[in-house]
Amino acid sequence: MPFRLVHAADLHLDSPLRSLALRDEGLAALIGAAGRSALSAIVDLAIAKNAHALLIAGDLYDGAQTSMKTAGFLAAELARATDAGLRVFIIRGNHDAASRITRELTLPDGVHVFTGRGGTVTLPGTADGRDVAIHGVSFRDPHAPESLLPKYPTPVAGAINIGMMHTSLAGAEGHDNYAPVSLNALIAHGYEYWALGHIHKRQVLCERPAVVMPGIPQGRDMGELGTGSVTYAEIDADGSVRLHECPVATVEMARVDADMTGAEDWPTAAAAMEDALRTARAAAHAPQMVVRLRLTGASPMAWALRRDPERAAQEARARAARINGTWMEKLEITCTAPRAPGIGGPMDTFGALIEGEIIPSHDYREAAREAARDLMTRLPKDLKDDLLGADEAAENAALDALSAEGALAVLARLRGGRD
């Protein structure tokens, strides 16, 4: 029979809730417990598939703040896997290297944690009679600026070879550069399967040999959208690999647009919100969905929505509450008032001046950048990147969007109008 494995990475147990919008206690509790639920689902999947091995390619934890309670939960789940006959293989990622628990926790028999020196474990005759050699190298420190590939041995002759590596590859947007290595170098190394970790978006970088980044199994904020998953793989004696993406997340993060075109009063605007939420919920895979809802389109209600964003948010939350397993994280209002050709009042003229001349001007951009950077000095790095992006182009785009949104909100209050 083929060698069967479940490949996971980047669970980030005990990850802090980074989104400033997660102020609802019930929602915070839901997200906070979701990482543990994903681990349980991964073990359930491996047992159900009668897998030979569970591979966890780094970042079980989220740094030094990991609690002993979480560590005990991890040990219990891994014991459940080994009691079912699975072998579990773990490499430490950059976050694990910073964790005190990583050094102190005693794991069950049947769990092998690779060291920073690297190593190989051979499972005799498990791939249609062929041996399977699993190679791994852990991070010793939170940073690994050099490639780890030289620490991986040449393939074991006659065996199916699997490498576990925590790496940013040649670099990935939103991820620091860790243990850089090229895809071509991995392919040339001669292994049949590379079980990677670190980048939170699922990628099958090559099918033969299989080079797989499984992605994060449970998203934690709106930067990690969709249903988190792991990879189930079957490897035949000839080295061919069949890959299957398996959802395991209990909470799906989603950005949803609600078109306000045609909405002329609060009831029709709220109905449009509910329609968009129901459509997104029907397409979701996870038992729970957390939504950032954006109101778009040209609508006579645009001014009222912007003038009273708290009421708009309450309407959105109320409609979400009608839909089983749906939570509102945040409401964004980007819809605009319809403009008749050639017709415009003083507010329209003022708005066009702001949009066309003031916001794009050099002086305004510099003033906005100075104000934003003053604010950024008071925030941690991960929030800086979340709010304004990780490079100058992303910062400029974010400032332009915030300026336009702010201008519309001010104009809405100046205009006033009926509900």
C-alpha positions in Angstrom: 0.0 0.0 0.0 1.2 3.6 -0.5 2.8 5.6 2.3 0.2 7.9 3.7 0.9 11.2 5.5 -0.8 14.3 6.8 1.3 17.4 6.4 0.5 20.5 8.6 2.4 23.6 9.6 2.0 27.0 11.3 -0.7 26.2 13.9 0.5 29.1 16.0 -1.2 27.9 19.2 -1.8 30.7 21.7 -1.5 33.3 19.0 -2.5 36.7 20.2 -5.6 38.3 18.5 -4.0 40.9 16.3 -7.1 42.6 14.9 -8.0 45.7 16.8 -11.6 45.1 15.8 -12.0 41.9 17.8 -13.7 43.6 20.7 -16.7 41.3 21.1 -15.9 38.8 23.9 -17.8 36.0 22.2 -16.0 36.5 19.0 -12.6 36.8 20.7 -13.3 33.5 22.5 -14.2 31.8 19.3 -11.0 32.8 17.5 -8.9 32.1 20.6 -10.1 28.5 20.7 -10.0 27.9 17.0 -6.3 27.0 16.8 -6.8 24.2 19.3 -9.8 23.0 17.5 -7.8 22.9 14.2 -5.2 20.7 15.9 -7.9 18.3 17.1 -9.3 18.2 13.5 -5.8 17.4 12.1 -5.4 14.5 14.5 -8.9 13.3 13.6 -8.1 13.4 9.9 -4.8 11.5 10.3 -6.6 8.8 12.3 -9.5 8.6 9.8 -7.0 8.3 6.9 -5.1 5.6 8.7 -2.0 7.6 8.0 1.5 6.3 8.7 2.7 9.7 9.8 1.7 13.2 10.8 4.3 15.8 9.8 4.2 19.3 11.5 6.6 21.6 9.7 7.2 24.2 12.3 5.5 27.0 14.3 3.3 24.9 16.6 3.5 27.8 19.0 3.4 31.6 18.6 6.5 32.5 20.6 7.3 33.0 24.2 3.8 33.6 25.5 2.7 29.9 25.1 1.0 28.6 28.3 1.6 25.3 30.0 -2.2 24.6 29.6 -1.8 24.8 25.8 1.3 22.7 26.0 -0.6 20.0 27.9 -3.4 20.1 25.3 -0.8 19.6 22.6 0.8 16.6 24.4 -2.7 15.1 24.8 -3.6 15.5 21.2 -0.2 14.0 20.0 -0.7 11.1 22.4 -4.1 10.5 20.8 -2.3 10.3 17.5 0.4 7.9 18.6 -2.1 5.7 20.5 -3.8 5.2 17.1 -0.5 4.0 15.6 0.7 7.2 13.9 4.3 8.4 14.0 4.5 12.1 14.5 7.5 14.2 13.2 8.0 17.8 14.2 10.5 20.5 13.2 10.8 23.7 15.2 10.1 27.0 13.3 11.1 30.5 14.1 8.3 30.9 16.6 9.0 27.6 18.3 12.6 28.6 18.8 11.4 31.5 21.0 9.2 29.4 23.2 10.2 28.2 26.6 7.7 25.4 26.3 9.5 24.0 23.3 12.5 23.3 25.5 10.6 22.0 28.6 7.6 19.9 27.2 7.9 16.1 27.3 6.2 14.6 24.3 4.7 11.1 24.0 6.7 8.1 22.7 6.2 8.0 18.9 6.8 11.7 18.5 10.1 12.7 17.0 11.3 16.3 17.2 14.3 17.0 14.9 17.1 19.1 16.4 19.0 22.0 14.9 21.7 19.7 13.8 19.2 17.7 11.7 18.6 14.1 11.4 16.9 11.2 9.6 14.4 8.6 10.7 13.7 5.6 8.6 10.4 3.8 8.5 11.1 0.3 7.1 8.9 -1.1 4.3 6.0 1.4 4.6 5.7 2.4 1.0 4.7 -0.8 -0.8 7.7 -2.5 0.7 10.1 0.4 0.3 11.6 2.2 3.2 10.6 5.8 3.9 13.4 8.2 5.1 12.2 11.4 6.8 14.7 14.2 7.1 14.3 17.3 9.2 16.2 20.3 10.6 14.8 22.6 13.4 15.5 26.2 14.0 17.8 26.7 16.9 17.2 30.5 17.1 14.2 32.7 16.1 16.2 33.8 13.0 17.8 31.8 10.3 19.3 34.1 7.7 21.1 31.3 5.9 19.8 28.3 3.9 19.3 25.1 5.9 19.6 22.9 2.8 23.3 22.0 3.4 22.2 20.3 6.6 19.9 17.8 4.7 21.7 14.6 3.7 21.7 13.2 0.2 18.7 10.8 -0.4 18.9 7.4 1.2 19.4 4.9 -1.6 16.4 2.7 -2.3 14.1 4.7 0.0 11.3 7.2 -0.5 12.8 10.4 0.9 10.8 13.1 2.6 12.3 16.5 3.8 10.7 18.7 6.4 11.8 22.4 6.2 10.6 25.7 7.7 11.5 28.3 5.1 10.4 31.5 3.4 11.7 30.0 0.1 13.0 32.8 -2.1 10.9 35.4 -0.2 7.1 35.9 0.2 5.1 39.0 0.7 4.1 39.5 4.4 6.8 37.1 5.7 10.2 37.8 7.0 13.2 36.0 5.2 13.8 32.8 7.0 16.1 29.9 5.9 16.0 31.1 2.2 16.2 28.5 -0.5 15.2 28.3 -4.1 12.6 25.9 -5.5 15.1 24.6 -8.0 17.6 23.7 -5.2 14.9 21.7 -3.4 13.9 19.9 -6.6 17.6 19.1 -7.4 18.2 17.6 -3.9 16.5 14.4 -4.9 13.7 13.9 -2.4 10.3 12.7 -3.4 8.4 15.0 -1.1 9.3 18.4 0.6 7.0 19.1 3.6 7.4 22.9 4.0 6.1 25.4 6.5 6.2 29.2 7.3 4.2 30.8 4.5 0.5 30.9 5.5 -1.0 30.5 2.0 -1.3 27.0 0.6 0.9 26.4 -2.4 1.8 23.3 -4.4 5.1 24.5 -5.9 5.9 21.3 -7.8 4.1 18.1 -8.2 7.0 15.7 -8.9 8.9 15.9 -6.8 6.1 17.2 -4.6 7.0 20.5 -2.9 4.1 21.6 -0.7 3.4 24.6 1.6 0.2 23.5 3.3 -0.7 27.0 4.5 -2.1 27.9 7.9 -4.7 25.5 9.2 -6.7 28.2 11.1 -6.7 31.8 10.0 -6.4 34.4 12.8 -7.3 37.6 11.2 -8.4 39.2 7.9 -4.9 38.8 6.5 -5.5 35.0 6.5 -8.7 34.5 4.5 -10.5 31.3 3.5 -10.8 27.9 5.1 -7.5 26.7 6.6 -6.4 23.3 5.5 -3.7 20.7 5.7 -2.4 18.3 3.0 -3.0 14.6 2.9 -0.6 12.8 0.6 -0.2 9.2 -0.7 3.2 8.2 -2.0 3.6 5.1 -4.2 6.7 2.9 -4.4 7.6 4.5 -7.7 7.7 7.9 -6.0 4.5 9.3 -7.5 2.5 11.4 -5.1 -1.2 12.1 -4.9 -2.1 15.3 -3.0 -5.3 16.2 -1.3 -6.2 19.5 0.3 -8.3 18.8 3.5 -10.1 21.7 5.3 -9.6 21.6 9.1 -10.5 25.1 10.2 -13.5 25.7 12.5 -13.6 29.4 11.7 -13.3 30.9 8.2 -12.3 34.5 7.7 -14.0 36.3 4.8 -14.1 39.7 3.2 -17.6 40.2 1.8 -18.9 43.0 -0.5 -22.5 44.2 -0.2 -23.7 46.2 -3.2 -25.8 49.1 -2.0 -26.9 50.1 -5.5 -30.6 50.7 -5.4 -30.8 50.9 -1.6 -32.9 54.0 -0.8 -33.6 53.6 2.9 -32.3 51.7 6.0 -34.5 48.6 5.5 -33.4 48.1 1.9 -29.7 48.7 2.9 -29.9 46.2 5.7 -31.6 43.7 3.4 -28.7 44.1 0.9 -26.2 43.4 3.7 -28.1 40.2 4.7 -28.2 39.0 1.1 -24.5 39.4 0.7 -23.8 37.7 4.1 -26.1 34.7 3.2 -24.4 34.2 -0.1 -21.0 34.2 1.5 -22.1 31.8 4.3 -23.5 29.3 1.7 -20.1 29.2 0.0 -18.1 28.8 3.3 -16.7 25.4 4.4 -16.0 26.0 8.1 -18.7 25.7 10.8 -18.2 29.4 11.7 -17.5 32.4 9.5 -16.1 35.8 10.6 -16.8 38.6 8.1 -15.5 42.0 7.3 -18.4 43.5 5.4 -17.7 46.3 2.9 -20.6 48.4 1.5 -20.0 49.2 -2.2 -21.8 50.8 -5.1 -23.6 54.1 -5.8 -26.6 54.5 -3.5 -28.8 57.4 -2.2 -28.1 55.9 1.2 -24.4 56.5 1.0 -24.5 59.8 2.9 -26.8 58.4 5.6 -24.6 55.3 6.1 -21.4 57.4 6.4 -23.1 60.0 8.7 -24.2 57.3 11.1 -21.7 54.4 10.8 -22.6 53.1 14.3 -26.2 52.5 13.1 -24.9 50.9 9.9 -22.7 48.6 12.0 -25.6 47.7 14.3 -27.7 46.8 11.3 -25.0 44.6 9.9 -24.4 42.8 13.2 -28.2 42.3 13.5 -28.4 40.8 10.1 -25.4 38.6 10.7 -27.0 37.3 13.9 -29.9 35.9 11.8 -27.5 33.6 9.9 -26.2 30.6 11.8 -22.5 30.6 12.4 -21.9 34.1 11.1 -20.0 36.8 13.0 -19.3 40.4 12.1 -15.7 41.6 12.6 -15.9 45.0 11.1 -18.0 47.1 8.7 -16.3 49.2 6.0 -18.4 51.8 4.1 -17.0 52.7 0.6 -20.3 53.3 -1.3 -20.8 56.7 -2.8 -23.8 58.8 -3.7 -25.0 58.6 -7.3 -24.3 61.6 -9.5 -26.5 62.8 -12.3 -24.5 63.9 -15.4 -23.8 67.6 -15.3 -25.6 68.2 -12.0 -23.9 68.8 -8.7 -24.4 70.9 -5.6 -21.8 72.6 -3.5 -20.9 69.4 -1.6 -20.4 67.6 -4.9 -18.1 70.4 -6.1 -16.2 70.4 -2.8 -15.9 66.6 -2.9 -14.6 66.6 -6.5 -12.0 69.3 -5.4 -10.8 67.1 -2.5 -10.7 63.9 -4.6 -9.1 65.5 -7.7 -6.7 68.1 -6.4 -6.1 68.0 -2.7 -5.6 64.3 -1.9 -3.2 63.7 -4.9 -1.1 66.8 -4.1 2.4 66.5 -2.8 1.9 68.7 0.2 -1.1 66.7 1.3 0.6 63.4 0.8 3.6 64.5 2.9 1.4 65.8 5.7 -0.6 62.5 5.7 2.6 60.5 5.7 4.0 62.5 8.6 0.9 62.0 10.7 0.7 58.3 9.9 4.3 57.7 10.8 3.9 59.5 14.1 1.1 57.1 14.9 3.1 54.1 13.7 5.9 54.8 16.2 3.5 53.9 18.9 2.4 50.5 17.5 4.1 47.1 17.3 5.6 46.0 13.9 2.9 43.5 13.0 0.2 46.1 13.4 2.2 48.6 11.4 2.3 46.2 8.5 -1.4 45.3 8.9 -2.4 49.0 8.8 -0.2 50.5 6.2 1.6 47.7 4.4 5.1 46.5 4.4 6.6 48.8 1.7 6.3 52.3 0.3 3.9 51.5 -2.5 1.5 49.8 -0.1 1.8 52.7 2.3 0.9 55.2 -0.4 -2.1 53.2 -1.5 -3.3 52.8 2.1 -2.9 56.5 2.8 -4.8 57.4 -0.4 -7.6 55.0 0.5 -7.8 56.3 4.1 -7.8 59.9 2.9 -10.6 59.3 0.4 -12.7 57.4 3.0 -12.2 60.1 5.6 -13.1 62.8 3.1 -16.4 61.1 2.3 -17.2 60.7 5.9 -16.6 64.4 6.6 -18.7 65.4 3.6 -21.5 63.1 4.7 -21.6 64.9 8.1 -21.5 68.3 6.4 -24.3 67.4 4.1 -26.6 65.9 6.7 -29.9 64.7 5.3 -32.8 62.6 6.1 -32.7 59.0 7.4 
